[in-house]
């Protein structure tokens, strides 16, 4: 759920993080949206790995369980 929210926060039209980043940096929304594209693809890849290989995100619970 957190990774899905992260994707939503960096993609237009809702992109709350884009509005904040644009306001702080003074860069236009268009330029910032283009700059975020590589991070978007990496985050989508991470989401796919988490969804289809759940042991990647659940190993901590298995490793530290008593």
ROLUM-500750 format. One record per residue (C-alpha): x, y, z; residue number from 1; residue in one letter. Coordinates in nm, 2 decimals, m for minus. Layout:
! ROLUM-500750
R / px / py / pz / num / residuo
R / X / Y / Z / NUM / A
...
//
This chain:
! ROLUM-500750
R / px / py / pz / num / residuo
R / 0.00 / 0.00 / 0.00 / 1 / X
R / 0.28 / 0.24 / 0.08 / 2 / X
R / 0.45 / 0.18 / m0.25 / 3 / X
R / 0.12 / 0.24 / m0.43 / 4 / X
R / 0.08 / 0.56 / m0.25 / 5 / X
R / 0.43 / 0.67 / m0.34 / 6 / X
R / 0.35 / 0.62 / m0.71 / 7 / X
R / 0.04 / 0.82 / m0.67 / 8 / X
R / 0.22 / 1.10 / m0.50 / 9 / X
R / 0.47 / 1.15 / m0.78 / 10 / X
R / 0.23 / 1.11 / m1.08 / 11 / X
R / 0.01 / 1.38 / m1.22 / 12 / X
R / m0.27 / 1.50 / m1.20 / 13 / X
R / m0.29 / 1.44 / m0.82 / 14 / X
R / 0.09 / 1.43 / m0.76 / 15 / X
R / 0.10 / 1.61 / m0.42 / 16 / X
R / 0.48 / 1.57 / m0.41 / 17 / X
R / 0.50 / 1.74 / m0.75 / 18 / X
R / 0.32 / 2.04 / m0.62 / 19 / X
R / 0.54 / 2.06 / m0.31 / 20 / X
R / 0.86 / 2.01 / m0.51 / 21 / X
R / 0.75 / 2.27 / m0.77 / 22 / X
R / 0.67 / 2.52 / m0.50 / 23 / X
R / 1.00 / 2.47 / m0.31 / 24 / X
R / 1.23 / 2.46 / m0.61 / 25 / X
R / 1.06 / 2.70 / m0.84 / 26 / X
R / 1.07 / 2.45 / m1.13 / 27 / X
R / 0.76 / 2.42 / m1.35 / 28 / X
R / 0.53 / 2.12 / m1.30 / 29 / X
R / 0.60 / 2.01 / m1.65 / 30 / X
R / 0.98 / 2.00 / m1.60 / 31 / X
R / 0.95 / 1.83 / m1.27 / 32 / X
R / 0.71 / 1.57 / m1.41 / 33 / X
R / 0.96 / 1.48 / m1.68 / 34 / X
R / 1.24 / 1.47 / m1.42 / 35 / X
R / 1.05 / 1.22 / m1.21 / 36 / X
R / 1.00 / 0.97 / m1.49 / 37 / X
R / 1.30 / 0.75 / m1.40 / 38 / X
R / 1.20 / 0.73 / m1.04 / 39 / X
R / 0.85 / 0.64 / m1.15 / 40 / X
R / 0.97 / 0.34 / m1.34 / 41 / X
R / 1.20 / 0.22 / m1.06 / 42 / X
R / 0.91 / 0.25 / m0.81 / 43 / X
R / 0.68 / 0.05 / m1.05 / 44 / X
R / 0.94 / m0.21 / m1.08 / 45 / X
R / 0.98 / m0.23 / m0.70 / 46 / X
R / 0.60 / m0.26 / m0.67 / 47 / X
R / 0.59 / m0.55 / m0.92 / 48 / X
R / 0.86 / m0.73 / m0.73 / 49 / X
R / 0.68 / m0.68 / m0.40 / 50 / X
R / 0.35 / m0.80 / m0.54 / 51 / X
R / 0.48 / m1.11 / m0.73 / 52 / X
R / 0.76 / m1.21 / m0.49 / 53 / X
R / 0.61 / m1.13 / m0.14 / 54 / X
R / 0.91 / m1.29 / 0.04 / 55 / X
R / 1.11 / m0.98 / m0.05 / 56 / X
R / 0.89 / m0.76 / 0.18 / 57 / X
R / 0.81 / m1.03 / 0.44 / 58 / X
R / 1.15 / m1.17 / 0.51 / 59 / X
R / 1.21 / m0.94 / 0.81 / 60 / X
R / 0.91 / m1.09 / 0.99 / 61 / X
R / 1.04 / m1.44 / 0.92 / 62 / X
R / 1.40 / m1.35 / 1.02 / 63 / X
R / 1.32 / m1.19 / 1.35 / 64 / X
R / 1.03 / m1.41 / 1.46 / 65 / X
R / 1.07 / m1.58 / 1.79 / 66 / X
//
